Amino acid sequence: MPKVHVKKGDTVMVIRGKDAGRKGKVLSVSPEKQRVIVEKVNVVKRHSRPTRQMPQGGIVEKEAAIHASNVMLVCGKCHKPTRVGHRIMENEAKVRVCKRCGEILS
C-alpha cells in the first residue's frame, strides 16, 4: 500500500491548485487513493435530498479530497511548510522531523 507523508490532525498548507497558500487541519487521509481532506479547503456544493436529519434537504457545502502531493506539512516551531524527514531516537522509535529546523513533529 502506498504511504502518505501526512497524518490525520496535521496542519498542512496547500501548495497547488485553486486553494494554494491556504492552511488547514487534515480531517482524513486515504492512503490507497493518495488523497487527503483538509479543513476549509476545496469546498464544494452538494445537493442532498431530504432525510430525517435534514428534513428540507438542500445544498450542502463540504470539503472534497485533494491529492496528497499538493499539500506540505507545516512545522509547529518555524510555522513554515516543510518536507518531512525521519530520525531514529535512542529508544529505537522512528519520529518525523522538520527538514528546515530539525524540530520533532508530533
N, C-alpha and C positions, 0 to 999 in steps of 0.2 A: 504494500500500500504506500502511495506517495506521502511525503511528510510536508507539513506546512510550518513556516517559521514563526507563526503567532499562535497564541492560545486564547481561549475564552477569558475575558476580563482584561486583556492587554489594552493599553492606549496606543492607537495607531494613527498615522497620517496618510491620507490618500495622496499618491504621487502622480497618478494618471487619470484621465477621464474628466467628466463634467464637474466632479466634486474635488478636483485636485487642490491640495492645500488645506483641506478640512480635517480636523481631528475628531476622533470619537472612540468609544469603547467597543471592543469586539463582543457581540452578543452571541454568536455561534460560529463554529468552524466545521466545514465539511471537507475532510482531507481527501476522500475518494474523488471529489469533484474539483478540488483545489480552490474552493470558494469560501469567502467569509461574509458575514453580515455585520456591518458596523452601524452603531447607533447614530441616527440622524444623517446618514449618508446614503445616497442613491435611493431617495424616497420616491415611490411610485404610487399611483392611484389604482385601486382595485374596486370593481363593482361587486357588492355582496348582496345576495338575496336575503330576504327576511328569515331570521332564525329566532329561537326562544331567547337567546341572549341579546339580540339586536332586532326587535320586532319590526322596525320600519325599514331595515336594510339600508342601502345607500352606497355612497362612495367612501372607501376607507383608504387612508394613506398609511403605507407601511414600508419598511426598509427591504430592499431587494439585495441579493447576493452580488458581490463583485469578486473578481479573480484575486487570489492571494498575492500575486506578483505586483498588483497595483497598490499595495499598502506597505508602509515601513513602520516598524516598531519605534515608539517614542521613548527615549531614556528618561527615567524619573529624576536623575540628577542634573543632566545638562539640558533637558527639555528640548532636544532636537531629534529629528528622525535619524535612526542609525541602523546599520546592519547588525546581525546577531552573531556573536561568537560563542564558543563553548570552552569551558575550563573545568578540569577535574580537580576537586578540592582534596584536602588531606584525608577526609573520611570516605574517599572513593566516590563521592557524589558528583554528578555532572551538572553544572549550572550554566545558565545563559549569561553572557556578559556583553556590555556595550562596546562596540568597536571604536567609538570616539574617545570615551573617557575611562574605559576599563571597569566601570561600576557593574556590580552584580545585579541582574534584572530579576524581578520576582517571578 
